[in-house]
């Protein structure tokens, strides 16, 4: 009977790659989530051009939803609250 030289299976880099990509994605998601929260806080605080700030916050909510950071119902709820604020400001 013939025996294989290396009977141990080769170590594959897949788990290490997955760890690396997970860390990168987590950092990207954290940055996006943080920017979203900041935009929403600025919308509630207001400022000189309040409508532009609120529209920017709505845009950030849409972007976070598109990237899968927010669930679509959560994004819809946040947008609804911001639209109420926009209508009150106008």
GROMACS elastic network, one bead per residue, 0.5 to 0.9 nm:
[ bonds ]
;  ai    aj funct       b0    kb
    3     6     6  0.87917   500
    3     7     6  0.81637   500
    4     7     6  0.57326   500
    6     9     6  0.76745   500
    6    10     6  0.88337   500
    8    11     6  0.89222   500
    9    12     6  0.89179   500
   11    14     6  0.89217   500
   12    15     6  0.75687   500
   12    16     6  0.86196   500
   13    16     6  0.54590   500
   13    17     6  0.61563   500
   13    18     6  0.86529   500
   14    17     6  0.50461   500
   14    18     6  0.60441   500
   14    19     6  0.86054   500
   15    18     6  0.50205   500
   15    19     6  0.61716   500
   15    20     6  0.86282   500
   16    19     6  0.50966   500
   16    20     6  0.62225   500
   16    21     6  0.86922   500
   17    20     6  0.50908   500
   17    21     6  0.61716   500
   17    22     6  0.84504   500
   18    21     6  0.51904   500
   18    22     6  0.59248   500
   18    23     6  0.85231   500
   19    22     6  0.50968   500
   19    23     6  0.62021   500
   19    24     6  0.86871   500
   20    23     6  0.52607   500
   20    24     6  0.63375   500
   20    25     6  0.87080   500
   21    24     6  0.50210   500
   21    25     6  0.60375   500
   21    26     6  0.84236   500
   22    25     6  0.51333   500
   22    26     6  0.59749   500
   22    27     6  0.85502   500
   23    26     6  0.50723   500
   23    27     6  0.61872   500
   23    28     6  0.86229   500
   24    27     6  0.52150   500
   24    28     6  0.62244   500
   24    29     6  0.86055   500
   25    28     6  0.50031   500
   25    29     6  0.59666   500
   25    30     6  0.83857   500
   26    29     6  0.50938   500
   26    30     6  0.59842   500
   26    31     6  0.85709   500
   27    30     6  0.50720   500
   27    31     6  0.62117   500
   27    32     6  0.86723   500
   28    31     6  0.51908   500
   28    32     6  0.62463   500
   28    33     6  0.85932   500
   29    32     6  0.51002   500
   29    33     6  0.59933   500
   29    34     6  0.84423   500
   29    64     6  0.86353   500
   29    67     6  0.86716   500
   29    69     6  0.66221   500
   30    33     6  0.50847   500
   30    34     6  0.60161   500
   30    35     6  0.85597   500
   31    34     6  0.51112   500
   31    35     6  0.61634   500
   31    36     6  0.85571   500
   32    35     6  0.51474   500
   32    36     6  0.61176   500
   32    37     6  0.86877   500
   32    60     6  0.84777   500
   32    63     6  0.87907   500
   32    64     6  0.68772   500
   32    69     6  0.80731   500
   33    36     6  0.50322   500
   33    37     6  0.62331   500
   33    38     6  0.86492   500
   33    64     6  0.73442   500
   33    69     6  0.73337   500
   33    70     6  0.86545   500
   34    37     6  0.51779   500
   34    38     6  0.62069   500
   34    39     6  0.86239   500
   35    38     6  0.50950   500
   35    39     6  0.61191   500
   35    40     6  0.86490   500
   35    60     6  0.78627   500
   36    39     6  0.51417   500
   36    40     6  0.62437   500
   36    41     6  0.86575   500
   36    57     6  0.69371   500
   36    60     6  0.57050   500
   36    61     6  0.65365   500
   36    64     6  0.75502   500
   37    40     6  0.51674   500
   37    41     6  0.61696   500
   37    42     6  0.86264   500
   37    57     6  0.86733   500
   38    41     6  0.51290   500
   38    42     6  0.61646   500
   38    43     6  0.85976   500
   38    57     6  0.85880   500
   39    42     6  0.51465   500
   39    43     6  0.62014   500
   39    44     6  0.88347   500
   39    53     6  0.75443   500
   39    54     6  0.80037   500
   39    56     6  0.71537   500
   39    58     6  0.86165   500
   39    60     6  0.73729   500
   40    44     6  0.64236   500
   40    45     6  0.87242   500
   40    53     6  0.86506   500
   40    54     6  0.75639   500
   40    56     6  0.87932   500
   40    57     6  0.54207   500
   40    58     6  0.81759   500
   40    60     6  0.86611   500
   40    61     6  0.87032   500
   40    78     6  0.88395   500
   40    82     6  0.81270   500
   41    44     6  0.52216   500
   41    45     6  0.62067   500
   41    46     6  0.85592   500
   41    57     6  0.87622   500
   42    45     6  0.50103   500
   42    46     6  0.59285   500
   42    47     6  0.80056   500
   42    50     6  0.89560   500
   42    53     6  0.69843   500
   42    54     6  0.80157   500
   42    57     6  0.81778   500
   43    46     6  0.52260   500
   43    47     6  0.82054   500
   43    50     6  0.69187   500
   43    51     6  0.83572   500
   43    52     6  0.88349   500
   43    53     6  0.54725   500
   43    55     6  0.84793   500
   43    56     6  0.83805   500
   43    57     6  0.65981   500
   43    82     6  0.78130   500
   43    85     6  0.83927   500
   43    86     6  0.89911   500
   44    50     6  0.88908   500
   44    54     6  0.80111   500
   44    82     6  0.83952   500
   44    85     6  0.78149   500
   45    50     6  0.87556   500
   46    49     6  0.76046   500
   46    50     6  0.51540   500
   46    51     6  0.85277   500
   46    53     6  0.72836   500
   46    54     6  0.81888   500
   47    50     6  0.53968   500
   47    53     6  0.80134   500
   48    51     6  0.89838   500
   49    52     6  0.56956   500
   49    53     6  0.65902   500
   49    54     6  0.89973   500
   50    53     6  0.51328   500
   50    54     6  0.62161   500
   50    55     6  0.86249   500
   50    86     6  0.80492   500
   50    89     6  0.72618   500
   50    90     6  0.89263   500
   51    54     6  0.51484   500
   51    55     6  0.61245   500
   51    56     6  0.85815   500
   51    86     6  0.61742   500
   51    89     6  0.70374   500
   51    90     6  0.73678   500
   52    55     6  0.50766   500
   52    56     6  0.61343   500
   52    57     6  0.86683   500
   53    56     6  0.51063   500
   53    57     6  0.63239   500
   53    58     6  0.87841   500
   54    57     6  0.50453   500
   54    58     6  0.62977   500
   54    59     6  0.86560   500
   54    82     6  0.66045   500
   54    83     6  0.80028   500
   54    85     6  0.78500   500
   54    86     6  0.64513   500
   55    58     6  0.50533   500
   55    59     6  0.62171   500
   55    60     6  0.87039   500
   55    82     6  0.83481   500
   55    83     6  0.86174   500
   55    86     6  0.80375   500
   56    60     6  0.62724   500
   56    61     6  0.87245   500
   57    60     6  0.50424   500
   57    61     6  0.62914   500
   57    62     6  0.87297   500
   57    79     6  0.84954   500
   57    82     6  0.78487   500
   58    61     6  0.50634   500
   58    62     6  0.63191   500
   58    63     6  0.87179   500
   58    78     6  0.80638   500
   58    79     6  0.58379   500
   58    82     6  0.69065   500
   58    83     6  0.81800   500
   59    62     6  0.51104   500
   59    63     6  0.62617   500
   59    64     6  0.87183   500
   60    63     6  0.50250   500
   60    64     6  0.61506   500
   60    65     6  0.85433   500
   61    64     6  0.51830   500
   61    65     6  0.61701   500
   61    66     6  0.86095   500
   61    70     6  0.78967   500
   61    75     6  0.60074   500
   61    76     6  0.85682   500
   61    78     6  0.74053   500
   61    79     6  0.70329   500
   62    65     6  0.51143   500
   62    66     6  0.61381   500
   62    67     6  0.86902   500
   62    70     6  0.88832   500
   62    72     6  0.89965   500
   62    75     6  0.70047   500
   62    76     6  0.87737   500
   62    79     6  0.83246   500
   63    66     6  0.50514   500
   63    67     6  0.62424   500
   63    68     6  0.86669   500
   63    69     6  0.87164   500
   64    67     6  0.51712   500
   64    68     6  0.62754   500
   64    69     6  0.51642   500
   64    70     6  0.57415   500
   64    71     6  0.88163   500
   64    75     6  0.80787   500
   65    68     6  0.50927   500
   65    69     6  0.57424   500
   65    71     6  0.62217   500
   65    72     6  0.60000   500
   65    74     6  0.85738   500
   65    75     6  0.61866   500
   66    69     6  0.76267   500
   66    70     6  0.80492   500
   66    72     6  0.85132   500
   67    70     6  0.78138   500
   68    71     6  0.66682   500
   68    72     6  0.83438   500
   70    73     6  0.82399   500
   70    74     6  0.63140   500
   70    75     6  0.60592   500
   71    74     6  0.52068   500
   71    75     6  0.61831   500
   71    76     6  0.86161   500
   72    75     6  0.50165   500
   72    76     6  0.60651   500
   72    77     6  0.86068   500
   73    77     6  0.61609   500
   73    78     6  0.86435   500
   74    77     6  0.51329   500
   74    78     6  0.62794   500
   74    79     6  0.86258   500
   75    78     6  0.51397   500
   75    79     6  0.60844   500
   75    80     6  0.84909   500
   76    79     6  0.50973   500
   76    80     6  0.60439   500
   76    81     6  0.86650   500
   77    80     6  0.50725   500
   77    81     6  0.63142   500
   77    82     6  0.86697   500
   78    81     6  0.51927   500
   78    82     6  0.62131   500
   78    83     6  0.85933   500
   79    82     6  0.50023   500
   79    83     6  0.59805   500
   79    84     6  0.85566   500
   80    83     6  0.50583   500
   80    84     6  0.62698   500
   80    85     6  0.86840   500
   81    84     6  0.51636   500
   81    85     6  0.63996   500
   81    86     6  0.87229   500
   82    86     6  0.61066   500
   82    87     6  0.86286   500
   83    87     6  0.60609   500
   83    88     6  0.84491   500
   84    87     6  0.51885   500
   84    88     6  0.61879   500
   84    89     6  0.86031   500
   85    88     6  0.51007   500
   85    89     6  0.61260   500
   85    90     6  0.87076   500
   86    89     6  0.50265   500
   86    90     6  0.61879   500
   87    90     6  0.52464   500
